[in-house]
């Protein structure tokens, strides 16, 4: 997959910007606050249907504008695809693919993209929601069916939580509706949990190998799941175990007004030499684990995506790494069809990644020059 062009209107600090991509890697150089990350964020939004920096869409709309517009043209082999998004400061967003209405759940499989960013440290040391988002994004990029299941699960979860809050304040209310929402939740939850198990099983071998290569060590890095139904439940018994779990914690859920089991409570566990990386990793080890996790995602999409190689975006990542890790990461990315790099200091980019360079200044991207 290759991005051919991108056009932004009223996006963050970009008033109007159109860029035609010419070759790979594509390099954007600009000091902090000029718009490097804002531009990358628009590409991520077009690929995943959401920002990686905020859950509030209104903040991506330029001050004073009613909406932001992203137009992306991509190609795979001889096929071209146009993705158009209008993000409203207030109200509903609009997504069109080749001129026809589309939905967020369709975007990830149309434009597979993997982002490396300084925030990836949260994948290792942050709260579980960062790792759940990683797993969900990886699943939606590889399966439109899973994109639908995750979206439906979130919808049912919100409805069930609203009902639990209502039952907490009105204990005499009819509890029958809770059973209906619970059954729906178990259905979607079972699909997601099974898909996550398969995802982790597919990622773990690549993750272990990438960690050793990036860290230049023989340390053993492993991925596993921590699930609210326990670690001994077989794949075929997930739904049954969830149903029994909800029956057992029903009173507690009503008292607290929230759903206390399911994939929204689970976690991806990363261990280094049998110790949790979240609490027992050095800075270098944590960065190596974060990079290995993203590289494993790249490998997965290269195997499963109908659109070919994912577009790989590195947003000011090299400045966070020592020279050895910069070099080894650069070596891992050679051969990817389209790599996009941002940097405040171009000297931090390894020599193995040379291409067309653009200068970003105050929300404007200048004409390219070879690097």
Residue pairs with C-beta under 8 A, 6 or more apart in sequence:
1 74
1 75
1 76
1 111
1 112
1 305
1 307
1 308
1 309
1 310
1 311
1 337
1 338
2 21
2 24
2 74
2 75
2 76
2 311
2 337
2 338
3 21
3 43
3 72
3 73
3 74
3 111
3 311
3 338
3 340
4 20
4 21
4 73
4 74
4 75
4 80
5 18
5 19
5 20
5 21
5 71
5 72
5 73
6 18
6 19
6 21
6 39
6 42
6 43
6 46
6 70
6 71
6 72
6 73
7 17
7 18
7 19
7 69
7 70
7 71
7 72
8 14
8 16
8 17
8 18
8 39
8 42
8 68
8 69
8 70
9 15
9 16
9 68
9 69
10 16
10 61
10 62
10 65
10 67
10 68
10 69
11 38
11 42
11 60
11 61
11 62
11 68
11 69
11 70
11 87
12 35
12 38
12 41
12 42
12 60
12 62
12 68
12 363
13 35
13 38
13 62
13 362
13 363
14 35
14 38
14 39
14 42
14 62
14 363
14 364
15 62
15 363
17 39
17 363
17 364
17 365
19 358
19 365
21 338
21 356
22 356
22 368
23 355
23 356
24 336
24 337
24 338
24 339
24 340
24 355
25 339
25 340
25 341
25 353
25 354
25 355
25 356
26 338
26 339
26 340
26 341
26 355
26 356
26 358
27 340
27 341
27 342
27 343
27 346
27 349
27 353
27 355
27 356
27 357
27 358
27 371
28 36
28 39
28 40
28 340
28 341
28 342
28 343
28 357
28 358
28 359
28 360
28 365
29 36
29 342
29 343
29 344
29 345
29 346
29 357
29 358
29 359
29 360
30 36
30 342
30 344
30 359
30 360
30 361
31 344
32 344
34 360
34 361
34 362
34 363
35 360
35 361
35 362
35 363
35 364
35 365
36 315
36 316
36 342
36 343
36 344
36 360
37 53
37 117
37 315
37 316
37 342
38 363
39 342
39 360
39 365
40 115
40 117
40 313
40 315
40 340
40 342
41 51
41 52
41 53
41 60
42 70
43 72
43 113
43 311
43 313
43 340
44 51
44 52
44 113
44 115
44 313
45 51
45 60
45 70
45 85
45 87
46 70
46 72
46 83
46 85
46 107
46 111
47 107
47 108
47 111
47 112
47 113
47 311
48 104
48 107
48 108
48 113
48 137
48 140
48 141
49 95
49 103
49 104
49 105
49 107
49 108
50 104
51 57
51 60
52 115
52 117
52 119
53 119
54 60
57 87
57 88
57 93
58 88
58 89
58 90
60 68
60 87
61 67
61 68
61 87
61 88
61 89
62 68
65 89
66 88
66 89
67 86
67 87
67 88
67 89
68 86
68 87
68 89
69 84
69 85
69 86
69 87
70 83
70 84
70 85
70 87
71 82
71 83
71 84
71 85
72 82
72 83
72 84
72 111
73 80
73 81
73 82
73 83
74 80
74 81
74 83
74 110
74 111
74 307
74 311
75 81
76 307
76 308
77 308
81 97
81 98
81 110
81 111
82 96
82 97
82 98
82 99
83 95
83 96
83 97
83 107
83 110
83 111
84 94
84 95
84 96
84 97
84 99
85 93
85 94
85 95
85 96
86 93
86 94
86 95
87 93
88 94
94 101
95 101
95 102
95 103
95 104
95 106
95 107
96 102
97 106
97 107
97 110
104 147
104 151
105 140
105 144
105 147
105 148
105 151
106 144
106 147
108 137
108 140
108 141
108 147
109 140
109 141
109 142
109 143
109 144
109 147
109 305
109 306
109 307
110 307
111 307
111 311
112 141
112 301
112 305
112 307
112 308
112 309
112 310
112 311
113 141
113 310
113 311
113 312
113 313
114 294
114 297
114 298
114 301
114 310
114 311
114 312
114 313
115 294
115 313
115 315
116 291
116 294
116 312
116 313
116 314
116 315
116 317
117 314
117 315
117 316
117 317
118 315
118 316
118 317
118 320
120 290
120 291
120 293
120 294
120 317
121 286
121 287
121 290
122 130
123 130
123 131
123 134
123 270
123 289
123 290
123 293
124 270
124 277
124 278
124 281
124 286
124 289
124 290
124 293
125 277
125 278
125 281
125 286
126 278
128 266
128 267
128 268
131 267
131 268
131 270
132 263
132 264
132 266
132 267
132 268
134 268
134 293
134 297
135 196
135 199
135 200
135 268
136 150
138 199
138 203
138 297
138 300
139 146
139 147
139 150
139 192
139 195
139 196
139 199
140 146
140 147
140 150
141 301
141 305
141 310
142 300
142 301
142 304
142 305
143 195
146 191
146 192
146 195
149 188
149 191
149 192
149 195
150 188
150 192
152 188
153 185
153 188
153 189
153 192
153 262
153 263
153 264
156 181
156 184
156 185
156 188
157 185
157 259
157 262
157 264
159 181
160 178
160 181
160 182
160 185
160 259
161 257
161 258
161 259
163 177
163 178
163 181
164 178
164 253
164 254
164 256
164 257
164 258
164 259
165 257
165 258
166 173
167 173
167 175
167 178
167 254
168 254
168 255
168 256
168 257
171 254
178 250
182 243
182 246
185 246
185 259
185 262
186 239
186 242
186 243
186 246
187 239
189 238
189 242
189 262
189 263
190 238
190 239
190 242
192 263
193 227
193 229
193 238
193 263
193 266
194 235
194 238
196 225
196 263
196 266
197 225
197 235
199 300
200 223
200 224
200 225
200 268
202 300
203 223
203 293
203 296
203 297
203 300
204 222
204 223
204 224
206 295
206 296
206 299
206 300
207 221
207 222
207 223
207 292
207 293
207 296
208 220
208 221
208 222
208 292
210 291
210 292
210 295
210 296
210 332
211 219
211 221
211 288
211 289
211 292
212 218
212 219
212 221
213 328
213 332
214 288
214 291
214 292
214 295
214 325
214 328
214 329
214 332
215 284
215 285
215 288
215 325
216 324
216 328
219 272
219 273
219 285
220 272
220 273
220 274
221 270
221 271
221 272
221 277
221 288
221 289
221 292
222 270
222 271
223 268
223 269
223 270
223 293
224 268
224 269
224 271
225 231
225 266
225 267
225 268
225 269
226 266
226 267
226 268
226 269
227 233
227 266
228 245
228 260
228 261
228 262
228 265
228 266
229 238
229 241
229 242
229 245
229 261
230 241
233 241
242 261
242 262
245 261
246 253
246 261
249 260
249 261
252 260
253 259
253 260
259 265
269 276
270 276
270 277
270 278
270 289
270 293
271 277
272 280
272 281
272 285
272 289
277 285
277 286
277 289
281 289
284 322
284 325
287 320
287 321
287 325
288 325
291 325
291 329
295 332
297 310
298 310
298 312
298 336
301 309
301 310
302 308
302 309
302 310
308 337
309 336
309 337
309 338
310 336
311 337
311 338
311 339
311 340
312 333
312 336
312 338
312 339
312 340
313 339
313 340
313 341
314 333
314 339
314 340
314 341
314 342
315 342
316 342
316 343
316 344
317 329
318 326
318 329
318 341
318 343
318 348
318 349
318 350
319 343
319 344
319 345
319 348
321 329
326 348
326 349
326 350
327 350
327 352
329 350
330 349
330 350
330 351
330 352
330 353
331 352
333 339
333 352
333 353
334 352
334 353
339 353
339 355
341 349
341 353
342 360
343 349
346 357
346 371
349 371
354 371
355 370
355 371
356 368
356 369
356 370
356 371
357 368
357 369
357 370
357 371
358 365
358 366
358 367
358 368
359 365
359 366
360 366
